[in-house]
Amino acid sequence: MMGSEHDRFRFAPGRSKVSAILALWCAMVASGLSVAATAQAPAAPPFRDGVSAGNLLFLSGQTGIVPQGQDPHGEGFDAAARMAMDKLGVALERHGGRFEDVVKCTVMLADIQDWPRFNATYQRYFTEGRLPARSAMGGLSLAHGAQVEVECIADMSHGGGGTGPAPRP
């Protein structure tokens, strides 16, 4: 990692070493790097990034963290939203899917006031008229100090492509 990418993992005031290490671990996993547990690094989390049940793929929540020094309700939040959605894209690809396969998302926000900003980022990941069903909640204390977490369900019945959500009226 170089420059600004590395800066996001520094031990900032109010951020524990464990939180910073877990944020780094999540970024490494999302980028496809292998991760080995050592005495100084945490073991893998107690869940999988995705589980298939029939034709459905249930993806675990992917978090987005505001880069150090950025406004948590401005550009920093936008970066966190992109991080969460990009990590979802990586997880989808790892399981043979893509955003077009997603039929349901659940969005968790630390502050519901960020909902309009999240929507602006979120919509860029989906084809117009093929948005998945979605729930959103706010005012939450998310893992590792994240500002946003997104989990989704994808329909893999067409070998990648899904049935897709119903068109918007």
VMD Tcl script that builds the backbone (N, CA, C; Angstrom):
set m [mol new atoms 507]
animate dup $m
set s [atomselect $m all]
$s set {name element resname resid chain x y z} {
  {N N MET 1 A 0.847 -1.174 0.000}
  {CA C MET 1 A 0.000 0.000 0.000}
  {C C MET 1 A 0.886 1.228 0.000}
  {N N MET 2 A 0.406 2.257 -0.647}
  {CA C MET 2 A 1.222 3.438 -0.784}
  {C C MET 2 A 0.433 4.674 -0.373}
  {N N GLY 3 A 1.157 5.695 0.027}
  {CA C GLY 3 A 0.588 7.016 0.265}
  {C C GLY 3 A -0.721 7.029 1.001}
  {N N SER 4 A -1.749 7.632 0.362}
  {CA C SER 4 A -3.032 7.837 1.024}
  {C C SER 4 A -3.732 6.532 1.374}
  {N N GLU 5 A -3.527 5.447 0.592}
  {CA C GLU 5 A -4.115 4.154 0.951}
  {C C GLU 5 A -3.619 3.712 2.321}
  {N N HIS 6 A -2.328 3.887 2.574}
  {CA C HIS 6 A -1.742 3.476 3.845}
  {C C HIS 6 A -2.220 4.363 4.991}
  {N N ASP 7 A -2.436 5.638 4.717}
  {CA C ASP 7 A -2.820 6.588 5.763}
  {C C ASP 7 A -4.114 6.202 6.451}
  {N N ARG 8 A -5.002 5.537 5.755}
  {CA C ARG 8 A -6.292 5.207 6.354}
  {C C ARG 8 A -6.153 4.190 7.477}
  {N N PHE 9 A -4.995 3.499 7.586}
  {CA C PHE 9 A -4.825 2.460 8.590}
  {C C PHE 9 A -3.950 2.899 9.763}
  {N N ARG 10 A -3.540 4.156 9.803}
  {CA C ARG 10 A -2.759 4.636 10.938}
  {C C ARG 10 A -3.609 4.612 12.196}
  {N N PHE 11 A -2.961 4.516 13.334}
  {CA C PHE 11 A -3.675 4.468 14.605}
  {C C PHE 11 A -4.092 5.881 14.985}
  {N N ALA 12 A -5.268 6.261 14.575}
  {CA C ALA 12 A -5.796 7.591 14.826}
  {C C ALA 12 A -6.337 7.655 16.248}
  {N N PRO 13 A -6.394 8.871 16.837}
  {CA C PRO 13 A -7.005 9.000 18.162}
  {C C PRO 13 A -8.424 8.444 18.133}
  {N N GLY 14 A -8.748 7.649 19.103}
  {CA C GLY 14 A -10.077 7.059 19.189}
  {C C GLY 14 A -10.212 5.757 18.412}
  {N N ARG 15 A -9.195 5.377 17.678}
  {CA C ARG 15 A -9.237 4.116 16.920}
  {C C ARG 15 A -8.272 3.144 17.583}
  {N N SER 16 A -8.774 1.999 17.960}
  {CA C SER 16 A -7.935 1.007 18.620}
  {C C SER 16 A -7.022 0.328 17.620}
  {N N LYS 17 A -5.961 -0.282 18.110}
  {CA C LYS 17 A -5.060 -1.028 17.236}
  {C C LYS 17 A -5.804 -2.190 16.583}
  {N N VAL 18 A -6.675 -2.829 17.333}
  {CA C VAL 18 A -7.446 -3.945 16.783}
  {C C VAL 18 A -8.316 -3.450 15.636}
  {N N SER 19 A -8.964 -2.298 15.799}
  {CA C SER 19 A -9.801 -1.741 14.744}
  {C C SER 19 A -8.981 -1.451 13.497}
  {N N ALA 20 A -7.810 -0.868 13.664}
  {CA C ALA 20 A -6.950 -0.554 12.521}
  {C C ALA 20 A -6.459 -1.828 11.840}
  {N N ILE 21 A -6.101 -2.830 12.621}
  {CA C ILE 21 A -5.626 -4.099 12.051}
  {C C ILE 21 A -6.753 -4.782 11.294}
  {N N LEU 22 A -7.972 -4.778 11.853}
  {CA C LEU 22 A -9.098 -5.407 11.170}
  {C C LEU 22 A -9.454 -4.662 9.883}
  {N N ALA 23 A -9.353 -3.322 9.892}
  {CA C ALA 23 A -9.612 -2.554 8.674}
  {C C ALA 23 A -8.593 -2.922 7.598}
  {N N LEU 24 A -7.341 -3.052 7.992}
  {CA C LEU 24 A -6.295 -3.451 7.053}
  {C C LEU 24 A -6.564 -4.866 6.529}
  {N N TRP 25 A -6.936 -5.771 7.420}
  {CA C TRP 25 A -7.229 -7.153 7.030}
  {C C TRP 25 A -8.355 -7.184 6.004}
  {N N CYS 26 A -9.439 -6.432 6.260}
  {CA C CYS 26 A -10.576 -6.409 5.340}
  {C C CYS 26 A -10.158 -5.878 3.972}
  {N N ALA 27 A -9.338 -4.842 3.954}
  {CA C ALA 27 A -8.877 -4.286 2.680}
  {C C ALA 27 A -8.013 -5.295 1.939}
  {N N MET 28 A -7.183 -6.036 2.665}
  {CA C MET 28 A -6.327 -7.038 2.029}
  {C C MET 28 A -7.169 -8.164 1.440}
  {N N VAL 29 A -8.158 -8.626 2.185}
  {CA C VAL 29 A -9.024 -9.694 1.689}
  {C C VAL 29 A -9.783 -9.211 0.460}
  {N N ALA 30 A -10.315 -7.981 0.517}
  {CA C ALA 30 A -11.068 -7.437 -0.609}
  {C C ALA 30 A -10.202 -7.311 -1.853}
  {N N SER 31 A -8.911 -7.063 -1.670}
  {CA C SER 31 A -8.019 -6.918 -2.823}
  {C C SER 31 A -7.504 -8.260 -3.325}
  {N N GLY 32 A -7.851 -9.350 -2.627}
  {CA C GLY 32 A -7.451 -10.680 -3.068}
  {C C GLY 32 A -6.134 -11.163 -2.495}
  {N N LEU 33 A -5.510 -10.398 -1.616}
  {CA C LEU 33 A -4.275 -10.849 -0.999}
  {C C LEU 33 A -4.574 -11.931 0.022}
  {N N SER 34 A -3.685 -12.876 0.166}
  {CA C SER 34 A -3.902 -13.905 1.181}
  {C C SER 34 A -3.510 -13.340 2.539}
  {N N VAL 35 A -4.185 -13.811 3.564}
  {CA C VAL 35 A -3.962 -13.319 4.916}
  {C C VAL 35 A -3.665 -14.506 5.815}
  {N N ALA 36 A -2.581 -14.450 6.556}
  {CA C ALA 36 A -2.226 -15.509 7.493}
  {C C ALA 36 A -2.266 -14.941 8.903}
  {N N ALA 37 A -2.838 -15.692 9.827}
  {CA C ALA 37 A -2.894 -15.251 11.213}
  {C C ALA 37 A -1.529 -15.457 11.872}
  {N N THR 38 A -1.112 -14.478 12.646}
  {CA C THR 38 A 0.116 -14.578 13.428}
  {C C THR 38 A -0.210 -14.126 14.828}
  {N N ALA 39 A 0.795 -14.116 15.681}
  {CA C ALA 39 A 0.585 -13.666 17.058}
  {C C ALA 39 A 0.182 -12.197 17.083}
  {N N GLN 40 A 0.530 -11.439 16.034}
  {CA C GLN 40 A 0.236 -10.007 16.016}
  {C C GLN 40 A -0.968 -9.659 15.150}
  {N N ALA 41 A -1.454 -10.586 14.361}
  {CA C ALA 41 A -2.596 -10.312 13.494}
  {C C ALA 41 A -3.769 -11.194 13.918}
  {N N PRO 42 A -4.980 -10.653 13.833}
  {CA C PRO 42 A -6.136 -11.459 14.234}
  {C C PRO 42 A -6.375 -12.595 13.252}
  {N N ALA 43 A -6.961 -13.659 13.738}
  {CA C ALA 43 A -7.353 -14.782 12.881}
  {C C ALA 43 A -8.521 -14.327 12.015}
  {N N ALA 44 A -8.883 -15.140 11.057}
  {CA C ALA 44 A -10.012 -14.822 10.185}
  {C C ALA 44 A -11.265 -14.619 11.031}
  {N N PRO 45 A -12.151 -13.725 10.576}
  {CA C PRO 45 A -13.390 -13.499 11.341}
  {C C PRO 45 A -14.241 -14.765 11.360}
  {N N PRO 46 A -15.157 -14.856 12.302}
  {CA C PRO 46 A -15.965 -16.072 12.460}
  {C C PRO 46 A -17.171 -16.132 11.516}
  {N N PHE 47 A -16.970 -15.780 10.262}
  {CA C PHE 47 A -18.033 -15.862 9.262}
  {C C PHE 47 A -17.404 -15.903 7.873}
  {N N ARG 48 A -18.207 -16.292 6.890}
  {CA C ARG 48 A -17.751 -16.312 5.499}
  {C C ARG 48 A -18.277 -15.076 4.784}
  {N N ASP 49 A -17.617 -14.689 3.705}
  {CA C ASP 49 A -18.082 -13.508 2.970}
  {C C ASP 49 A -19.344 -13.799 2.170}
  {N N GLY 50 A -19.611 -15.075 1.904}
  {CA C GLY 50 A -20.818 -15.424 1.186}
  {C C GLY 50 A -21.181 -16.886 1.392}
  {N N VAL 51 A -22.491 -17.152 1.366}
  {CA C VAL 51 A -23.004 -18.514 1.524}
  {C C VAL 51 A -24.104 -18.710 0.487}
  {N N SER 52 A -24.019 -19.818 -0.243}
  {CA C SER 52 A -25.053 -20.148 -1.220}
  {C C SER 52 A -26.096 -21.051 -0.584}
  {N N ALA 53 A -27.339 -20.818 -0.946}
  {CA C ALA 53 A -28.461 -21.664 -0.539}
  {C C ALA 53 A -29.356 -21.778 -1.759}
  {N N GLY 54 A -29.297 -22.916 -2.410}
  {CA C GLY 54 A -30.019 -23.060 -3.671}
  {C C GLY 54 A -29.406 -22.112 -4.686}
  {N N ASN 55 A -30.236 -21.334 -5.341}
  {CA C ASN 55 A -29.768 -20.367 -6.338}
  {C C ASN 55 A -29.427 -19.008 -5.745}
  {N N LEU 56 A -29.592 -18.878 -4.442}
  {CA C LEU 56 A -29.340 -17.583 -3.814}
  {C C LEU 56 A -27.949 -17.530 -3.191}
  {N N LEU 57 A -27.321 -16.384 -3.324}
  {CA C LEU 57 A -26.041 -16.106 -2.693}
  {C C LEU 57 A -26.273 -15.009 -1.657}
  {N N PHE 58 A -25.984 -15.316 -0.398}
  {CA C PHE 58 A -26.125 -14.358 0.696}
  {C C PHE 58 A -24.732 -13.829 1.020}
  {N N LEU 59 A -24.514 -12.537 0.781}
  {CA C LEU 59 A -23.212 -11.944 1.048}
  {C C LEU 59 A -23.220 -11.231 2.396}
  {N N SER 60 A -22.165 -11.464 3.163}
  {CA C SER 60 A -21.995 -10.778 4.439}
  {C C SER 60 A -21.829 -9.282 4.193}
  {N N GLY 61 A -22.121 -8.503 5.208}
  {CA C GLY 61 A -21.989 -7.063 5.097}
  {C C GLY 61 A -20.554 -6.632 4.832}
  {N N GLN 62 A -20.418 -5.648 3.978}
  {CA C GLN 62 A -19.119 -5.052 3.670}
  {C C GLN 62 A -19.151 -3.623 4.185}
  {N N THR 63 A -18.112 -3.252 4.921}
  {CA C THR 63 A -18.083 -1.946 5.557}
  {C C THR 63 A -17.257 -0.949 4.773}
  {N N GLY 64 A -17.547 0.309 5.023}
  {CA C GLY 64 A -16.778 1.410 4.467}
  {C C GLY 64 A -16.378 2.338 5.597}
  {N N ILE 65 A -15.113 2.682 5.629}
  {CA C ILE 65 A -14.569 3.522 6.696}
  {C C ILE 65 A -14.104 4.839 6.096}
  {N N VAL 66 A -14.411 5.940 6.754}
  {CA C VAL 66 A -14.002 7.267 6.297}
  {C C VAL 66 A -12.487 7.391 6.429}
  {N N PRO 67 A -11.806 7.756 5.332}
  {CA C PRO 67 A -10.353 7.947 5.422}
  {C C PRO 67 A -9.995 9.013 6.453}
  {N N GLN 68 A -8.892 8.780 7.152}
  {CA C GLN 68 A -8.439 9.690 8.207}
  {C C GLN 68 A -8.336 11.117 7.680}
  {N N GLY 69 A -8.869 12.036 8.439}
  {CA C GLY 69 A -8.772 13.451 8.111}
  {C C GLY 69 A -9.846 13.962 7.170}
  {N N GLN 70 A -10.746 13.101 6.711}
  {CA C GLN 70 A -11.802 13.547 5.798}
  {C C GLN 70 A -13.119 13.716 6.540}
  {N N ASP 71 A -13.971 14.567 6.008}
  {CA C ASP 71 A -15.269 14.876 6.587}
  {C C ASP 71 A -16.161 13.630 6.578}
  {N N PRO 72 A -16.600 13.159 7.761}
  {CA C PRO 72 A -17.417 11.936 7.816}
  {C C PRO 72 A -18.808 12.097 7.207}
  {N N HIS 73 A -19.220 13.339 6.884}
  {CA C HIS 73 A -20.532 13.542 6.268}
  {C C HIS 73 A -20.401 14.210 4.902}
  {N N GLY 74 A -19.193 14.235 4.357}
  {CA C GLY 74 A -18.949 14.825 3.037}
  {C C GLY 74 A -18.195 13.840 2.170}
  {N N GLU 75 A -17.064 14.312 1.625}
  {CA C GLU 75 A -16.274 13.473 0.731}
  {C C GLU 75 A -15.776 12.211 1.421}
  {N N GLY 76 A -15.511 12.280 2.708}
  {CA C GLY 76 A -15.075 11.097 3.452}
  {C C GLY 76 A -16.150 10.018 3.471}
  {N N PHE 77 A -17.402 10.442 3.640}
  {CA C PHE 77 A -18.495 9.465 3.611}
  {C C PHE 77 A -18.627 8.869 2.220}
  {N N ASP 78 A -18.485 9.695 1.185}
  {CA C ASP 78 A -18.571 9.195 -0.192}
  {C C ASP 78 A -17.508 8.121 -0.424}
  {N N ALA 79 A -16.296 8.349 0.080}
  {CA C ALA 79 A -15.214 7.365 -0.060}
  {C C ALA 79 A -15.563 6.077 0.687}
  {N N ALA 80 A -16.158 6.208 1.866}
  {CA C ALA 80 A -16.555 5.032 2.645}
  {C C ALA 80 A -17.650 4.249 1.918}
  {N N ALA 81 A -18.605 4.946 1.318}
  {CA C ALA 81 A -19.677 4.284 0.571}
  {C C ALA 81 A -19.106 3.533 -0.632}
  {N N ARG 82 A -18.185 4.170 -1.344}
  {CA C ARG 82 A -17.550 3.492 -2.487}
  {C C ARG 82 A -16.767 2.274 -2.021}
  {N N MET 83 A -16.086 2.387 -0.883}
  {CA C MET 83 A -15.315 1.259 -0.346}
  {C C MET 83 A -16.237 0.069 -0.080}
  {N N ALA 84 A -17.364 0.309 0.578}
  {CA C ALA 84 A -18.298 -0.776 0.888}
  {C C ALA 84 A -18.843 -1.406 -0.390}
  {N N MET 85 A -19.230 -0.591 -1.350}
  {CA C MET 85 A -19.787 -1.119 -2.592}
  {C C MET 85 A -18.723 -1.835 -3.426}
  {N N ASP 86 A -17.509 -1.303 -3.456}
  {CA C ASP 86 A -16.422 -1.970 -4.187}
  {C C ASP 86 A -16.116 -3.334 -3.571}
  {N N LYS 87 A -16.116 -3.403 -2.242}
  {CA C LYS 87 A -15.865 -4.671 -1.569}
  {C C LYS 87 A -16.988 -5.671 -1.859}
  {N N LEU 88 A -18.228 -5.193 -1.960}
  {CA C LEU 88 A -19.336 -6.074 -2.358}
  {C C LEU 88 A -19.095 -6.612 -3.767}
  {N N GLY 89 A -18.639 -5.750 -4.664}
  {CA C GLY 89 A -18.349 -6.172 -6.024}
  {C C GLY 89 A -17.288 -7.260 -6.071}
  {N N VAL 90 A -16.258 -7.122 -5.244}
  {CA C VAL 90 A -15.195 -8.134 -5.175}
  {C C VAL 90 A -15.777 -9.456 -4.674}
  {N N ALA 91 A -16.595 -9.392 -3.631}
  {CA C ALA 91 A -17.202 -10.605 -3.082}
  {C C ALA 91 A -18.129 -11.254 -4.115}
  {N N LEU 92 A -18.913 -10.464 -4.830}
  {CA C LEU 92 A -19.787 -11.000 -5.871}
  {C C LEU 92 A -18.966 -11.724 -6.935}
  {N N GLU 93 A -17.913 -11.083 -7.403}
  {CA C GLU 93 A -17.061 -11.691 -8.434}
  {C C GLU 93 A -16.434 -12.986 -7.949}
  {N N ARG 94 A -15.993 -13.006 -6.694}
  {CA C ARG 94 A -15.370 -14.201 -6.135}
  {C C ARG 94 A -16.324 -15.396 -6.166}
  {N N HIS 95 A -17.622 -15.116 -6.092}
  {CA C HIS 95 A -18.638 -16.175 -6.100}
  {C C HIS 95 A -19.299 -16.323 -7.470}
  {N N GLY 96 A -18.739 -15.679 -8.497}
  {CA C GLY 96 A -19.260 -15.823 -9.851}
  {C C GLY 96 A -20.426 -14.917 -10.183}
  {N N GLY 97 A -20.628 -13.878 -9.396}
  {CA C GLY 97 A -21.757 -12.986 -9.638}
  {C C GLY 97 A -21.320 -11.579 -10.004}
  {N N ARG 98 A -22.308 -10.733 -10.153}
  {CA C ARG 98 A -22.072 -9.320 -10.456}
  {C C ARG 98 A -23.254 -8.522 -9.901}
  {N N PHE 99 A -23.159 -7.217 -9.957}
  {CA C PHE 99 A -24.212 -6.391 -9.372}
  {C C PHE 99 A -25.577 -6.640 -10.022}
  {N N GLU 100 A -25.610 -7.018 -11.285}
  {CA C GLU 100 A -26.876 -7.295 -11.965}
  {C C GLU 100 A -27.618 -8.480 -11.342}
  {N N ASP 101 A -26.901 -9.324 -10.593}
  {CA C ASP 101 A -27.509 -10.488 -9.944}
  {C C ASP 101 A -28.177 -10.139 -8.610}
  {N N VAL 102 A -27.873 -8.980 -8.074}
  {CA C VAL 102 A -28.350 -8.600 -6.741}
  {C C VAL 102 A -29.848 -8.309 -6.785}
  {N N VAL 103 A -30.588 -8.971 -5.864}
  {CA C VAL 103 A -32.038 -8.786 -5.794}
  {C C VAL 103 A -32.479 -8.079 -4.508}
  {N N LYS 104 A -31.593 -8.017 -3.501}
  {CA C LYS 104 A -31.950 -7.379 -2.215}
  {C C LYS 104 A -30.698 -6.879 -1.544}
  {N N CYS 105 A -30.744 -5.659 -1.038}
  {CA C CYS 105 A -29.644 -5.089 -0.246}
  {C C CYS 105 A -30.190 -4.582 1.080}
  {N N THR 106 A -29.372 -4.678 2.085}
  {CA C THR 106 A -29.653 -4.054 3.373}
  {C C THR 106 A -28.511 -3.088 3.637}
  {N N VAL 107 A -28.865 -1.837 3.891}
  {CA C VAL 107 A -27.886 -0.769 4.098}
  {C C VAL 107 A -27.975 -0.306 5.539}
  {N N MET 108 A -26.827 -0.275 6.205}
  {CA C MET 108 A -26.750 0.195 7.583}
  {C C MET 108 A -25.845 1.416 7.618}
  {N N LEU 109 A -26.355 2.501 8.177}
  {CA C LEU 109 A -25.611 3.757 8.237}
  {C C LEU 109 A -25.403 4.172 9.688}
  {N N ALA 110 A -24.227 4.677 9.983}
  {CA C ALA 110 A -23.982 5.192 11.329}
  {C C ALA 110 A -24.894 6.392 11.593}
  {N N ASP 111 A -25.170 7.186 10.553}
  {CA C ASP 111 A -26.023 8.367 10.670}
  {C C ASP 111 A -26.995 8.384 9.490}
  {N N ILE 112 A -28.280 8.287 9.751}
  {CA C ILE 112 A -29.293 8.236 8.694}
  {C C ILE 112 A -29.285 9.508 7.854}
  {N N GLN 113 A -28.722 10.595 8.360}
  {CA C GLN 113 A -28.620 11.832 7.584}
  {C C GLN 113 A -27.745 11.653 6.342}
  {N N ASP 114 A -26.924 10.594 6.332}
  {CA C ASP 114 A -26.061 10.330 5.180}
  {C C ASP 114 A -26.772 9.538 4.085}
  {N N TRP 115 A -28.049 9.222 4.284}
  {CA C TRP 115 A -28.803 8.426 3.323}
  {C C TRP 115 A -28.780 9.022 1.915}
  {N N PRO 116 A -29.050 10.324 1.725}
  {CA C PRO 116 A -29.011 10.876 0.362}
  {C C PRO 116 A -27.630 10.737 -0.291}
  {N N ARG 117 A -26.570 10.937 0.472}
  {CA C ARG 117 A -25.210 10.797 -0.078}
  {C C ARG 117 A -24.963 9.341 -0.464}
  {N N PHE 118 A -25.419 8.407 0.385}
  {CA C PHE 118 A -25.232 7.000 0.061}
  {C C PHE 118 A -25.984 6.647 -1.218}
  {N N ASN 119 A -27.219 7.113 -1.346}
  {CA C ASN 119 A -28.020 6.806 -2.529}
  {C C ASN 119 A -27.320 7.244 -3.816}
  {N N ALA 120 A -26.686 8.405 -3.785}
  {CA C ALA 120 A -25.995 8.916 -4.974}
  {C C ALA 120 A -24.875 7.962 -5.398}
  {N N THR 121 A -24.154 7.418 -4.428}
  {CA C THR 121 A -23.080 6.467 -4.739}
  {C C THR 121 A -23.660 5.121 -5.151}
  {N N TYR 122 A -24.598 4.612 -4.388}
  {CA C TYR 122 A -25.207 3.290 -4.584}
  {C C TYR 122 A -25.763 3.124 -5.996}
  {N N GLN 123 A -26.484 4.114 -6.489}
  {CA C GLN 123 A -27.149 4.008 -7.788}
  {C C GLN 123 A -26.166 3.814 -8.934}
  {N N ARG 124 A -24.932 4.257 -8.777}
  {CA C ARG 124 A -23.930 4.116 -9.839}
  {C C ARG 124 A -23.523 2.658 -10.068}
  {N N TYR 125 A -23.799 1.793 -9.122}
  {CA C TYR 125 A -23.386 0.396 -9.221}
  {C C TYR 125 A -24.433 -0.486 -9.904}
  {N N PHE 126 A -25.603 0.066 -10.171}
  {CA C PHE 126 A -26.687 -0.712 -10.747}
  {C C PHE 126 A -27.170 -0.083 -12.045}
  {N N THR 127 A -27.729 -0.932 -12.912}
  {CA C THR 127 A -28.299 -0.468 -14.172}
  {C C THR 127 A -29.604 0.258 -13.890}
  {N N GLU 128 A -29.810 1.375 -14.559}
  {CA C GLU 128 A -31.051 2.138 -14.410}
  {C C GLU 128 A -32.248 1.227 -14.678}
  {N N GLY 129 A -33.239 1.286 -13.811}
  {CA C GLY 129 A -34.434 0.471 -13.964}
  {C C GLY 129 A -34.300 -0.951 -13.445}
  {N N ARG 130 A -33.112 -1.316 -12.924}
  {CA C ARG 130 A -32.900 -2.679 -12.403}
  {C C ARG 130 A -32.328 -2.622 -10.987}
  {N N LEU 131 A -32.795 -1.679 -10.221}
  {CA C LEU 131 A -32.341 -1.579 -8.831}
  {C C LEU 131 A -32.935 -2.713 -8.011}
  {N N PRO 132 A -32.155 -3.281 -7.077}
  {CA C PRO 132 A -32.695 -4.341 -6.218}
  {C C PRO 132 A -33.625 -3.768 -5.148}
  {N N ALA 133 A -34.400 -4.646 -4.532}
  {CA C ALA 133 A -35.166 -4.245 -3.350}
  {C C ALA 133 A -34.154 -3.835 -2.285}
  {N N ARG 134 A -34.553 -2.975 -1.361}
  {CA C ARG 134 A -33.582 -2.498 -0.386}
  {C C ARG 134 A -34.251 -2.050 0.897}
  {N N SER 135 A -33.525 -2.248 1.996}
  {CA C SER 135 A -33.895 -1.703 3.291}
  {C C SER 135 A -32.725 -0.867 3.775}
  {N N ALA 136 A -33.013 0.163 4.551}
  {CA C ALA 136 A -31.941 0.991 5.104}
  {C C ALA 136 A -32.292 1.347 6.542}
  {N N MET 137 A -31.266 1.422 7.361}
  {CA C MET 137 A -31.448 1.841 8.746}
  {C C MET 137 A -30.266 2.698 9.156}
  {N N GLY 138 A -30.501 3.573 10.104}
  {CA C GLY 138 A -29.433 4.476 10.526}
  {C C GLY 138 A -29.383 4.626 12.027}
  {N N GLY 139 A -28.407 5.411 12.468}
  {CA C GLY 139 A -28.209 5.634 13.894}
  {C C GLY 139 A -27.577 4.436 14.570}
  {N N LEU 140 A -26.716 3.738 13.831}
  {CA C LEU 140 A -26.130 2.493 14.325}
  {C C LEU 140 A -24.659 2.659 14.659}
  {N N SER 141 A -24.214 1.859 15.585}
  {CA C SER 141 A -22.788 1.761 15.887}
  {C C SER 141 A -22.281 0.543 15.134}
  {N N LEU 142 A -21.573 0.782 14.023}
  {CA C LEU 142 A -21.130 -0.297 13.152}
  {C C LEU 142 A -19.744 -0.787 13.546}
  {N N ALA 143 A -19.441 -2.015 13.180}
  {CA C ALA 143 A -18.148 -2.631 13.504}
  {C C ALA 143 A -16.992 -1.791 12.985}
  {N N HIS 144 A -15.950 -1.732 13.763}
  {CA C HIS 144 A -14.690 -1.076 13.402}
  {C C HIS 144 A -14.831 0.405 13.102}
  {N N GLY 145 A -15.869 1.043 13.623}
  {CA C GLY 145 A -16.051 2.472 13.409}
  {C C GLY 145 A -16.501 2.832 12.007}
  {N N ALA 146 A -17.046 1.867 11.275}
  {CA C ALA 146 A -17.484 2.120 9.901}
  {C C ALA 146 A -18.654 3.096 9.887}
  {N N GLN 147 A -18.761 3.850 8.800}
  {CA C GLN 147 A -19.875 4.771 8.609}
  {C C GLN 147 A -21.009 4.110 7.832}
  {N N VAL 148 A -20.687 3.028 7.102}
  {CA C VAL 148 A -21.681 2.357 6.275}
  {C C VAL 148 A -21.340 0.874 6.187}
  {N N GLU 149 A -22.385 0.052 6.124}
  {CA C GLU 149 A -22.234 -1.380 5.875}
  {C C GLU 149 A -23.370 -1.804 4.947}
  {N N VAL 150 A -23.037 -2.630 3.957}
  {CA C VAL 150 A -24.026 -3.082 2.983}
  {C C VAL 150 A -23.905 -4.599 2.848}
  {N N GLU 151 A -25.036 -5.285 2.947}
  {CA C GLU 151 A -25.071 -6.722 2.677}
  {C C GLU 151 A -26.102 -6.941 1.585}
  {N N CYS 152 A -25.968 -8.051 0.870}
  {CA C CYS 152 A -26.925 -8.276 -0.206}
  {C C CYS 152 A -27.186 -9.755 -0.452}
  {N N ILE 153 A -28.241 -9.986 -1.210}
  {CA C ILE 153 A -28.623 -11.314 -1.668}
  {C C ILE 153 A -28.639 -11.251 -3.191}
  {N N ALA 154 A -28.010 -12.238 -3.819}
  {CA C ALA 154 A -27.970 -12.296 -5.278}
  {C C ALA 154 A -28.631 -13.577 -5.765}
  {N N ASP 155 A -29.332 -13.484 -6.879}
  {CA C ASP 155 A -29.957 -14.632 -7.528}
  {C C ASP 155 A -28.983 -15.139 -8.583}
  {N N MET 156 A -28.435 -16.322 -8.361}
  {CA C MET 156 A -27.421 -16.883 -9.249}
  {C C MET 156 A -28.010 -17.932 -10.195}
  {N N SER 157 A -29.326 -17.963 -10.347}
  {CA C SER 157 A -29.987 -19.026 -11.102}
  {C C SER 157 A -29.668 -19.033 -12.596}
  {N N HIS 158 A -29.180 -17.957 -13.119}
  {CA C HIS 158 A -28.870 -17.908 -14.538}
  {C C HIS 158 A -27.369 -17.911 -14.782}
  {N N GLY 159 A -26.628 -18.491 -13.850}
  {CA C GLY 159 A -25.185 -18.587 -14.018}
  {C C GLY 159 A -24.519 -17.239 -14.101}
  {N N GLY 160 A -24.995 -16.282 -13.335}
  {CA C GLY 160 A -24.509 -14.919 -13.427}
  {C C GLY 160 A -25.465 -14.162 -14.331}
  {N N GLY 161 A -26.177 -13.285 -13.780}
  {CA C GLY 161 A -27.172 -12.526 -14.541}
  {C C GLY 161 A -28.478 -12.439 -13.807}
  {N N GLY 162 A -28.747 -13.442 -12.962}
  {CA C GLY 162 A -29.915 -13.427 -12.089}
  {C C GLY 162 A -31.214 -13.124 -12.827}
  {N N THR 163 A -32.304 -13.125 -12.111}
  {CA C THR 163 A -33.583 -12.760 -12.703}
  {C C THR 163 A -33.742 -11.265 -12.705}
  {N N GLY 164 A -32.967 -10.603 -11.856}
  {CA C GLY 164 A -33.024 -9.141 -11.790}
  {C C GLY 164 A -34.272 -8.666 -11.107}
  {N N PRO 165 A -34.199 -7.501 -10.508}
  {CA C PRO 165 A -35.358 -6.929 -9.851}
  {C C PRO 165 A -36.365 -6.408 -10.873}
  {N N ALA 166 A -37.590 -6.245 -10.423}
  {CA C ALA 166 A -38.618 -5.706 -11.294}
  {C C ALA 166 A -38.266 -4.261 -11.668}
  {N N PRO 167 A -38.574 -3.841 -12.885}
  {CA C PRO 167 A -38.299 -2.458 -13.289}
  {C C PRO 167 A -39.047 -1.482 -12.398}
  {N N ARG 168 A -38.453 -0.316 -12.200}
  {CA C ARG 168 A -39.108 0.725 -11.404}
  {C C ARG 168 A -40.226 1.354 -12.220}
  {N N PRO 169 A -41.337 1.717 -11.532}
  {CA C PRO 169 A -42.467 2.335 -12.266}
  {C C PRO 169 A -42.088 3.692 -12.813}
}
mol reanalyze $m
mol bondsrecalc $m
mol representation Tube
mol addrep $m
